[in-house]
Amino acid sequence: MDRFDTLQLFTRIVELGSFSQAAAALAIPRATATHAIKQLEARLSTRLLDRTTRQVRPTLDGQAFYERCVHVLSELDDAESALRHVAASPRGTLRVDMSSIHAAHVVLPRIDDFRRRYPGIDLVVSSGDRLIDLVREGVDCVIRAGVPRDSTLVARRLALMPQLICASPAYLERFGTPQHPEQLSSHQSVGFFSSGNTVHHGIDLVVDGELRNFTPGGWIATNDAQGYSVCALSGCGLVQLPRYHIEHHLRQGRLVEVLGDWPSPAMPLSALYPYHRQLSPRVRVFVDWLASLYEEKFGSLAANGMA
């Protein structure tokens, strides 16, 4: 392997914590990866990686070298992009992660448009709502709803999604239809949680111009957006979620909107990606395409006061 390929291999091993996974990601034999890193450590006269039976971690010198490698590789990628005019026609594999609802209802139905524009980019799309480690899992970009909490990532706002509160007819027949937000304390709601976070049963509403949080009871929670709406359909309680998630259920009467006289705050949606990948032409063109896609569906951020 040449020095450039070895640096790429080293960064992938640190990010994935595994020789085998890094070798598979770069489509090389594991033995080749092991030999290349041994040669690199010999050339630098220092140990870069601590190897155990379960995981590979960088040493202190290895971590410092990794950070320099990331910077060097990013600069090389940007330089090659300029020389090859890759910014206009980027190439390579782009790994993205988003919830199954966004994948099925917004992004994938239009993905042929992205492919026509950028035929050199191959996409690997995973779906889920869990928090993931982008660097460790080798993901270039994720789409997430809510306010981003990870300050180590670049966040680009894509949309503000109108929300509503609803429940199934069976639930409303059993517990009654709330006529005022103050009545929510006597109702049940479906909880939602992300990895590492506590269950949230709260409902936010704008009352007399002020954003207030109400906390109904609840006996079930999920960390999956699709499962959240299914729980509502099954009569498990009230849910507050973007309208587009369940428009067809509202039209067909399987879910009923409640408390419509009090506005629900719009839910922000963002694309998130690591700082060291923010100059990647593949990430840049994909996020730009997402922004236009979500603007078409939910309106411009400028119109929503987010420009």
TAHUHU-V229306 format. One record per residue. N is the residue number from 1. SS is DSSP state (H for helix, E for strand, - for the rest). PHI is phi in whole degrees, -180 to 180 (NA if undefined). D_CENTER is the distance of its C-alpha to the mean C-alpha in whole Angstrom. Layout:
N&SS&PHI&D_CENTER, N&SS&PHI&D_CENTER
This chain:
1&-&NA&34, 2&-&-79&34, 3&H&-66&33, 4&H&-64&30, 5&H&-64&29, 6&H&-66&29, 7&H&-63&27, 8&H&-61&24, 9&H&-62&25, 10&H&-59&26, 11&H&-64&22, 12&H&-69&20, 13&H&-64&23, 14&H&-63&22, 15&H&-69&18, 16&H&-96&18, 17&-&67&21, 18&-&-158&23, 19&H&-66&26, 20&H&-63&26, 21&H&-66&22, 22&H&-66&22, 23&H&-63&25, 24&H&-65&24, 25&H&-64&21, 26&-&-99&24, 27&-&59&26, 28&-&-129&29, 29&-&-64&31, 30&H&-62&30, 31&H&-61&34, 32&H&-64&33, 33&H&-63&30, 34&H&-61&32, 35&H&-64&35, 36&H&-64&33, 37&H&-71&32, 38&H&-61&36, 39&H&-65&37, 40&H&-63&35, 41&H&-65&35, 42&H&-66&39, 43&H&-65&39, 44&H&-89&37, 45&-&56&40, 46&-&-155&37, 47&-&-87&35, 48&-&-99&31, 49&E&-131&30, 50&E&-97&30, 51&E&-108&30, 52&-&-124&31, 53&-&-70&31, 54&-&-107&27, 55&-&-154&25, 56&E&-116&26, 57&E&-126&25, 58&E&-74&26, 59&-&-73&30, 60&H&-60&30, 61&H&-64&31, 62&H&-64&29, 63&H&-65&26, 64&H&-63&28, 65&H&-67&28, 66&H&-59&25, 67&H&-63&24, 68&H&-68&27, 69&H&-62&25, 70&H&-59&22, 71&H&-66&24, 72&H&-63&26, 73&H&-65&24, 74&H&-65&22, 75&H&-64&25, 76&H&-64&27, 77&H&-61&24, 78&H&-67&24, 79&H&-65&28, 80&H&-64&28, 81&H&-62&26, 82&H&-67&28, 83&H&-71&31, 84&H&-96&30, 85&-&57&29, 86&-&-67&25, 87&-&-58&24, 88&-&-87&25, 89&-&-145&25, 90&-&-67&22, 91&-&-134&22, 92&E&116&20, 93&E&-99&17, 94&E&-119&14, 95&E&-104&11, 96&E&-129&8, 97&E&-136&5, 98&E&-156&5, 99&-&-67&7, 100&H&-62&11, 101&H&-68&12, 102&H&-67&10, 103&H&-62&11, 104&H&-77&14, 105&H&-106&16, 106&H&-122&14, 107&H&-82&13, 108&H&-66&15, 109&H&-62&18, 110&H&-115&18, 111&H&-67&17, 112&H&-64&21, 113&H&-65&21, 114&H&-63&19, 115&H&-64&21, 116&H&-63&24, 117&H&-74&23, 118&-&-131&22, 119&-&-68&23, 120&-&-86&23, 121&E&-100&19, 122&E&-99&18, 123&E&-104&15, 124&E&-122&13, 125&E&-110&11, 126&E&-111&10, 127&E&-126&9, 128&-&171&8, 129&-&-114&7, 130&-&-73&8, 131&-&-74&8, 132&-&-123&8, 133&-&-92&10, 134&H&-59&9, 135&H&-68&13, 136&H&-66&14, 137&H&-92&12, 138&-&70&13, 139&-&-96&9, 140&-&-84&10, 141&E&-158&7, 142&E&-128&3, 143&E&-111&3, 144&E&-137&4, 145&E&-87&8, 146&-&96&10, 147&-&-83&12, 148&-&-59&10, 149&-&-109&12, 150&-&-92&11, 151&-&-74&14, 152&-&-84&14, 153&E&-110&11, 154&E&-80&12, 155&E&-120&10, 156&E&-120&12, 157&E&-69&12, 158&E&-104&12, 159&E&-165&14, 160&E&-118&16, 161&E&-97&16, 162&-&-59&19, 163&E&-117&19, 164&E&-150&22, 165&E&-111&24, 166&E&-152&25, 167&E&-158&27, 168&-&-78&29, 169&H&-56&33, 170&H&-65&34, 171&H&-64&32, 172&H&-66&34, 173&H&-67&37, 174&H&-81&37, 175&H&-106&35, 176&-&88&36, 177&-&-96&35, 178&-&-64&34, 179&-&-102&36, 180&-&-150&34, 181&H&-54&31, 182&H&-64&34, 183&H&-81&34, 184&H&-64&31, 185&H&-63&32, 186&H&-98&34, 187&-&-114&31, 188&E&-108&29, 189&E&-131&25, 190&-&-84&22, 191&E&-85&20, 192&E&-136&16, 193&-&-148&15, 194&-&-111&12, 195&-&-56&13, 196&-&84&16, 197&-&-109&16, 198&-&-76&19, 199&-&-69&19, 200&E&-115&19, 201&-&-103&22, 202&E&-71&22, 203&E&-127&23, 204&E&-103&23, 205&E&-141&25, 206&E&-92&27, 207&E&-121&31, 208&-&54&34, 209&-&78&31, 210&E&-120&30, 211&E&-77&26, 212&E&-127&27, 213&E&-110&25, 214&E&-118&27, 215&E&-122&27, 216&-&-70&28, 217&E&-77&29, 218&-&178&27, 219&-&-126&27, 220&-&-141&24, 221&E&-143&20, 222&E&-143&17, 223&-&-112&14, 224&-&-122&13, 225&H&-63&13, 226&H&-67&15, 227&H&-64&17, 228&H&-60&17, 229&H&-72&19, 230&H&-64&21, 231&H&-61&23, 232&H&-65&24, 233&H&-61&25, 234&-&-85&27, 235&-&82&29, 236&-&-79&27, 237&-&154&27, 238&E&-74&25, 239&E&-134&22, 240&E&-123&20, 241&E&-158&17, 242&E&-57&17, 243&H&-59&20, 244&H&-64&18, 245&H&-58&17, 246&H&-131&21, 247&H&-56&23, 248&H&-68&25, 249&H&-69&25, 250&H&-66&27, 251&H&-62&29, 252&-&-91&30, 253&-&80&31, 254&-&-77&29, 255&-&-130&27, 256&E&-128&29, 257&E&-72&28, 258&E&-130&29, 259&-&54&30, 260&-&-68&29, 261&-&-77&32, 262&-&-115&29, 263&-&-65&26, 264&-&-87&23, 265&-&-65&21, 266&-&-66&18, 267&E&-93&14, 268&E&-74&12, 269&E&-130&9, 270&E&-136&8, 271&E&-98&7, 272&E&-122&6, 273&E&-156&9, 274&E&-64&12, 275&H&-58&15, 276&H&-73&17, 277&H&-110&15, 278&-&-69&15, 279&-&-94&18, 280&-&-64&17, 281&H&-59&19, 282&H&-63&16, 283&H&-64&13, 284&H&-60&16, 285&H&-72&17, 286&H&-69&14, 287&H&-66&12, 288&H&-61&16, 289&H&-65&16, 290&H&-60&13, 291&H&-60&14, 292&H&-69&18, 293&H&-65&16, 294&H&-74&15, 295&H&-64&18, 296&H&-62&20, 297&H&-86&19, 298&H&-116&18, 299&-&91&21, 300&-&-75&21, 301&-&-65&19, 302&-&-62&23, 303&-&-66&24, 304&-&-96&22, 305&-&75&23, 306&-&-117&20, 307&-&-69&22
